[in-house]
Structure formats: C-alpha cells, structure tokens
Amino acid sequence: MSKIPEPLKSILNDYYHGEWSEEIDALVDDVASDSWVYDASIFKDQLRSSIKNINFSKEDYESVTGEDFDTEEELINKLKDIFIYIFPDDEL
C-alpha cells in the first residue's frame, strides 16, 4: 500500500504515469485554474512536504507513476524539479 497522501497520489498518477514531461504543462494550467478538481494549495503543501521529509519511498512513487529511480536522491531531485516548474514563485 502506497504511503503517498491524497490528492498527491492521484495527481502523480493522473499527470506523471509514464513520461511526466508530456503532461507538465497541462498540470501547470490546471493548478492555475479555478475549476481544477484538486485543491492546489494542498497539492503544493504535500509536494513540498514530500521533498523535505521524504515521507514515502521511491517504490511508492514508482508504483504510482511507472517511473524508475536508482536512489531516493534521484526521486527527491525529480520532485524538486516538478515543484520548481509548477510553482516557480514559491519557496521550496
């Protein structure tokens, strides 16, 4: 069972299953939309917390997204890249 909290888990699955770069611009647009089905502030907080606290394993992430990482550090760097791309004006 994955330790990734909702809605972060669903967002990762919806936008990052497979090659995340194909969907990143759609996610940026959706986060900025008032009609997005998820709460953008919760998503941002959960993503930030996951980076700072490493509160789920790379295996949890891999099971949701289908991506493969050799180390936890690679995963954290990926999450940092995602955060910076989606929230460029916010502190990590």
C-alpha positions as CSV (number, residue, x, y, z in Angstrom):
1,M,0.0,0.0,0.0
2,S,1.4,3.4,-1.0
3,K,2.2,6.0,1.7
4,I,1.7,8.8,-0.7
5,P,-1.1,11.0,0.6
6,E,-4.2,12.1,-1.4
7,P,-4.6,14.1,-3.5
8,L,-0.8,14.0,-4.3
9,K,-1.0,10.3,-5.2
10,S,-3.9,10.9,-7.6
11,I,-2.2,13.9,-9.2
12,L,1.0,12.0,-9.7
13,N,-0.9,9.1,-11.2
14,D,-3.0,11.4,-13.5
15,Y,-0.2,13.6,-14.7
16,Y,3.0,11.6,-14.3
17,H,2.1,8.0,-15.2
18,G,4.9,7.3,-17.7
19,E,6.7,10.3,-19.1
20,W,5.9,13.2,-16.9
21,S,7.3,15.9,-19.2
22,E,4.4,15.2,-21.7
23,E,1.8,16.4,-19.1
24,I,3.7,19.0,-17.1
25,D,2.2,22.0,-19.0
26,A,-1.3,20.6,-18.6
27,L,-0.7,20.3,-14.8
28,V,0.6,23.9,-14.7
29,D,-2.6,25.1,-16.5
30,D,-4.8,23.0,-14.2
31,V,-3.1,24.2,-11.0
32,A,-3.8,27.8,-12.1
33,S,-7.4,27.0,-12.9
34,D,-10.2,27.8,-10.5
35,S,-12.1,24.8,-11.8
36,W,-9.4,22.2,-11.1
37,V,-10.8,19.2,-9.3
38,Y,-8.0,19.2,-6.7
39,D,-7.0,21.8,-4.2
40,A,-3.8,23.4,-5.5
41,S,-2.6,24.6,-2.1
42,I,-2.9,21.1,-0.6
43,F,-1.0,19.7,-3.6
44,K,1.7,22.3,-3.2
45,D,2.0,21.6,0.6
46,Q,2.1,17.8,0.1
47,L,4.7,18.1,-2.7
48,R,6.8,20.4,-0.6
49,S,6.5,18.1,2.5
50,S,7.4,15.1,0.4
51,I,10.6,16.8,-0.7
52,K,11.6,18.0,2.7
53,N,10.5,15.0,4.8
54,I,10.9,12.1,2.3
55,N,7.7,10.7,3.6
56,F,7.3,8.0,1.0
57,S,9.7,5.6,-0.7
58,K,10.9,5.6,-4.2
59,E,9.0,2.3,-4.6
60,D,5.7,4.0,-3.6
61,Y,6.4,6.7,-6.2
62,E,7.4,4.1,-8.8
63,S,4.2,2.1,-8.2
64,V,2.0,5.2,-8.8
65,T,3.9,6.8,-11.8
66,G,5.7,3.9,-13.5
67,E,9.0,5.8,-13.4
68,D,12.1,4.0,-12.1
69,F,14.7,5.5,-9.9
70,D,18.0,4.0,-8.7
71,T,18.1,6.1,-5.5
72,E,15.9,8.2,-3.2
73,E,18.1,11.2,-4.1
74,E,17.1,10.8,-7.7
75,L,13.4,10.8,-6.7
76,I,13.8,13.9,-4.5
77,N,15.6,15.7,-7.3
78,K,12.7,14.8,-9.6
79,L,10.1,16.1,-7.1
80,K,12.1,19.3,-6.7
81,D,12.1,19.8,-10.5
82,I,8.4,19.3,-10.6
83,F,7.8,21.7,-7.7
84,I,10.0,24.4,-9.2
85,Y,8.4,24.1,-12.7
86,I,4.8,24.3,-11.3
87,F,5.4,26.8,-8.6
88,P,8.3,28.9,-9.8
89,D,7.5,31.9,-7.5
90,D,7.2,29.8,-4.3
91,E,10.0,28.7,-1.9
92,L,10.7,25.1,-1.7
